[in-house]
Amino acid sequence: MDAILQRDYPVIQGIVLLGAIVFILVNLLVDLLYAWINPKIRDEMLGKTAR
């Protein structure tokens, strides 16, 4: 909060960037785990067709 009040923009930018990177990595992890758990999605990702 002090960084905002003192207008320390590099600190604020760093925190926002870190938050965005964490958000993207968590979404990627959830997508990969979902594909690993659900064989139907995994086969779609690998380009296999259901027979």
Number of C-alpha atoms within 10 A of each C-alpha: 7 7 11 10 7 8 11 11 11 10 12 14 11 11 12 12 12 12 12 12 12 12 12 12 12 12 12 12 12 12 13 14 12 13 16 13 11 11 11 13 16 16 14 12 10 8 9 11 8 7 3
